[in-house]
Amino acid sequence: MGSVRMTSSICLFLLRKRPMFAVIALASLAAATGCHSTTTAPTTSTAATSVTVTETFKGSIQQTANASFPFTVTAPGNVQVSLTDVEPLTTMALGVAVGTWDGTTCTLGLATTDHAKSGTTALTGNAVAGNYCVQVSDAGNIPPAWTVSFTVQVTHS
């Protein structure tokens, strides 16, 4: 939209000769540019903000088994892993580990615990951008013939 500029003599003419028209015209023009006003381009901020992502994975395992789930961290920041549900026994401790993901294999070794319980944070730490995985496993607590269902939540940037 182009800029409309009124000189002060035109503004005074409108105010003297046609007061109602001048008020309407000036209000309209003032909204766009005003008398003797200049326009400036808006400034934008280039600061990047990281977005927190929460991913939820569900699975089930039996005695001595494990299940892995890949996730991608897009910006350096905090990573938090929590079991949010374990069934049929909510107090059962499971193993939780974080590793790197190459597209097919979860290579563990970044962080691990054998005492993750539902409702608590299992692991927390910082990560650089990259491909990771979380693995939930039997920590020696699943009885024979049981199937344990779980939900694991990974929060990251």
Contacts in CASP RR format, 6 or more apart in sequence:
PFRMAT RR
TARGET T0000
AUTHOR 0000-0000-0000
METHOD contacts of the structure
MODEL  1
MGSVRMTSSICLFLLRKRPMFAVIALASLAAATGCHSTTTAPTTSTAATS
VTVTETFKGSIQQTANASFPFTVTAPGNVQVSLTDVEPLTTMALGVAVGT
WDGTTCTLGLATTDHAKSGTTALTGNAVAGNYCVQVSDAGNIPPAWTVSF
TVQVTHS
1 32 0 8 1.000
3 32 0 8 1.000
3 33 0 8 1.000
3 38 0 8 1.000
3 39 0 8 1.000
4 29 0 8 1.000
4 32 0 8 1.000
4 33 0 8 1.000
5 33 0 8 1.000
5 36 0 8 1.000
5 37 0 8 1.000
6 29 0 8 1.000
6 34 0 8 1.000
6 35 0 8 1.000
6 36 0 8 1.000
7 35 0 8 1.000
8 35 0 8 1.000
8 36 0 8 1.000
11 22 0 8 1.000
11 26 0 8 1.000
11 35 0 8 1.000
14 21 0 8 1.000
14 22 0 8 1.000
14 25 0 8 1.000
14 26 0 8 1.000
15 22 0 8 1.000
15 26 0 8 1.000
26 34 0 8 1.000
26 35 0 8 1.000
29 35 0 8 1.000
33 39 0 8 1.000
48 75 0 8 1.000
50 74 0 8 1.000
50 75 0 8 1.000
50 77 0 8 1.000
50 157 0 8 1.000
51 74 0 8 1.000
51 157 0 8 1.000
52 155 0 8 1.000
52 156 0 8 1.000
52 157 0 8 1.000
53 74 0 8 1.000
53 155 0 8 1.000
53 156 0 8 1.000
53 157 0 8 1.000
54 153 0 8 1.000
54 154 0 8 1.000
54 155 0 8 1.000
55 69 0 8 1.000
55 71 0 8 1.000
55 153 0 8 1.000
55 154 0 8 1.000
55 155 0 8 1.000
55 156 0 8 1.000
56 84 0 8 1.000
56 151 0 8 1.000
56 152 0 8 1.000
56 153 0 8 1.000
57 69 0 8 1.000
57 134 0 8 1.000
57 151 0 8 1.000
57 152 0 8 1.000
57 153 0 8 1.000
57 154 0 8 1.000
58 149 0 8 1.000
58 150 0 8 1.000
58 151 0 8 1.000
59 67 0 8 1.000
59 136 0 8 1.000
59 149 0 8 1.000
59 150 0 8 1.000
59 151 0 8 1.000
60 67 0 8 1.000
60 147 0 8 1.000
60 148 0 8 1.000
60 149 0 8 1.000
60 150 0 8 1.000
61 67 0 8 1.000
61 94 0 8 1.000
61 136 0 8 1.000
61 137 0 8 1.000
61 138 0 8 1.000
61 142 0 8 1.000
61 147 0 8 1.000
61 148 0 8 1.000
61 150 0 8 1.000
62 138 0 8 1.000
62 142 0 8 1.000
62 146 0 8 1.000
62 147 0 8 1.000
62 148 0 8 1.000
63 138 0 8 1.000
63 140 0 8 1.000
63 142 0 8 1.000
63 143 0 8 1.000
63 144 0 8 1.000
63 146 0 8 1.000
64 138 0 8 1.000
64 140 0 8 1.000
64 142 0 8 1.000
65 137 0 8 1.000
65 138 0 8 1.000
66 135 0 8 1.000
66 136 0 8 1.000
66 137 0 8 1.000
66 138 0 8 1.000
67 135 0 8 1.000
67 136 0 8 1.000
67 137 0 8 1.000
68 106 0 8 1.000
68 133 0 8 1.000
68 134 0 8 1.000
68 135 0 8 1.000
69 133 0 8 1.000
69 134 0 8 1.000
69 135 0 8 1.000
69 152 0 8 1.000
69 154 0 8 1.000
70 101 0 8 1.000
70 103 0 8 1.000
70 106 0 8 1.000
70 131 0 8 1.000
70 132 0 8 1.000
70 133 0 8 1.000
71 101 0 8 1.000
71 131 0 8 1.000
71 132 0 8 1.000
71 133 0 8 1.000
71 134 0 8 1.000
71 154 0 8 1.000
71 156 0 8 1.000
72 130 0 8 1.000
72 131 0 8 1.000
72 132 0 8 1.000
73 79 0 8 1.000
73 127 0 8 1.000
73 128 0 8 1.000
73 129 0 8 1.000
73 130 0 8 1.000
73 132 0 8 1.000
73 156 0 8 1.000
73 157 0 8 1.000
74 129 0 8 1.000
74 130 0 8 1.000
74 157 0 8 1.000
75 129 0 8 1.000
75 157 0 8 1.000
76 126 0 8 1.000
76 127 0 8 1.000
76 128 0 8 1.000
76 129 0 8 1.000
76 157 0 8 1.000
77 126 0 8 1.000
77 127 0 8 1.000
77 128 0 8 1.000
77 156 0 8 1.000
77 157 0 8 1.000
78 124 0 8 1.000
78 125 0 8 1.000
78 126 0 8 1.000
78 127 0 8 1.000
78 155 0 8 1.000
78 156 0 8 1.000
78 157 0 8 1.000
79 98 0 8 1.000
79 123 0 8 1.000
79 124 0 8 1.000
79 125 0 8 1.000
79 126 0 8 1.000
79 127 0 8 1.000
79 132 0 8 1.000
79 154 0 8 1.000
79 155 0 8 1.000
79 156 0 8 1.000
80 121 0 8 1.000
80 123 0 8 1.000
80 124 0 8 1.000
80 125 0 8 1.000
80 154 0 8 1.000
80 155 0 8 1.000
80 156 0 8 1.000
81 96 0 8 1.000
81 98 0 8 1.000
81 111 0 8 1.000
81 116 0 8 1.000
81 121 0 8 1.000
81 122 0 8 1.000
81 123 0 8 1.000
81 124 0 8 1.000
81 134 0 8 1.000
81 152 0 8 1.000
81 153 0 8 1.000
81 154 0 8 1.000
81 155 0 8 1.000
82 119 0 8 1.000
82 120 0 8 1.000
82 121 0 8 1.000
82 122 0 8 1.000
82 152 0 8 1.000
82 153 0 8 1.000
82 155 0 8 1.000
83 94 0 8 1.000
83 96 0 8 1.000
83 116 0 8 1.000
83 117 0 8 1.000
83 118 0 8 1.000
83 119 0 8 1.000
83 120 0 8 1.000
83 122 0 8 1.000
83 136 0 8 1.000
83 150 0 8 1.000
83 151 0 8 1.000
83 152 0 8 1.000
83 153 0 8 1.000
84 118 0 8 1.000
84 119 0 8 1.000
84 151 0 8 1.000
84 152 0 8 1.000
84 153 0 8 1.000
85 118 0 8 1.000
85 149 0 8 1.000
85 150 0 8 1.000
85 151 0 8 1.000
86 92 0 8 1.000
86 94 0 8 1.000
86 117 0 8 1.000
86 118 0 8 1.000
86 148 0 8 1.000
86 149 0 8 1.000
86 150 0 8 1.000
87 148 0 8 1.000
87 149 0 8 1.000
87 150 0 8 1.000
88 146 0 8 1.000
88 148 0 8 1.000
88 149 0 8 1.000
89 148 0 8 1.000
90 118 0 8 1.000
91 117 0 8 1.000
91 118 0 8 1.000
92 117 0 8 1.000
92 141 0 8 1.000
92 142 0 8 1.000
92 148 0 8 1.000
93 114 0 8 1.000
93 115 0 8 1.000
93 116 0 8 1.000
93 117 0 8 1.000
93 139 0 8 1.000
93 141 0 8 1.000
94 116 0 8 1.000
94 117 0 8 1.000
94 136 0 8 1.000
94 137 0 8 1.000
94 138 0 8 1.000
94 139 0 8 1.000
94 141 0 8 1.000
94 148 0 8 1.000
94 150 0 8 1.000
95 112 0 8 1.000
95 113 0 8 1.000
95 114 0 8 1.000
95 115 0 8 1.000
95 116 0 8 1.000
95 122 0 8 1.000
95 136 0 8 1.000
95 137 0 8 1.000
95 138 0 8 1.000
95 139 0 8 1.000
96 112 0 8 1.000
96 113 0 8 1.000
96 116 0 8 1.000
96 122 0 8 1.000
96 123 0 8 1.000
96 134 0 8 1.000
96 135 0 8 1.000
96 136 0 8 1.000
96 137 0 8 1.000
96 152 0 8 1.000
97 108 0 8 1.000
97 109 0 8 1.000
97 110 0 8 1.000
97 111 0 8 1.000
97 112 0 8 1.000
97 113 0 8 1.000
97 123 0 8 1.000
97 134 0 8 1.000
97 135 0 8 1.000
97 137 0 8 1.000
98 108 0 8 1.000
98 109 0 8 1.000
98 110 0 8 1.000
98 111 0 8 1.000
98 112 0 8 1.000
98 123 0 8 1.000
98 132 0 8 1.000
98 133 0 8 1.000
98 134 0 8 1.000
98 135 0 8 1.000
99 106 0 8 1.000
99 107 0 8 1.000
99 108 0 8 1.000
99 109 0 8 1.000
99 110 0 8 1.000
99 111 0 8 1.000
99 132 0 8 1.000
99 133 0 8 1.000
99 134 0 8 1.000
99 135 0 8 1.000
100 106 0 8 1.000
100 107 0 8 1.000
100 110 0 8 1.000
100 131 0 8 1.000
100 132 0 8 1.000
100 133 0 8 1.000
101 107 0 8 1.000
101 131 0 8 1.000
101 132 0 8 1.000
101 133 0 8 1.000
102 131 0 8 1.000
103 131 0 8 1.000
106 133 0 8 1.000
106 135 0 8 1.000
108 135 0 8 1.000
110 127 0 8 1.000
110 132 0 8 1.000
111 123 0 8 1.000
111 125 0 8 1.000
112 123 0 8 1.000
113 122 0 8 1.000
113 123 0 8 1.000
114 139 0 8 1.000
114 140 0 8 1.000
115 139 0 8 1.000
116 122 0 8 1.000
116 123 0 8 1.000
116 136 0 8 1.000
116 139 0 8 1.000
118 150 0 8 1.000
122 152 0 8 1.000
127 156 0 8 1.000
134 152 0 8 1.000
134 154 0 8 1.000
136 150 0 8 1.000
136 152 0 8 1.000
138 148 0 8 1.000
142 148 0 8 1.000
END
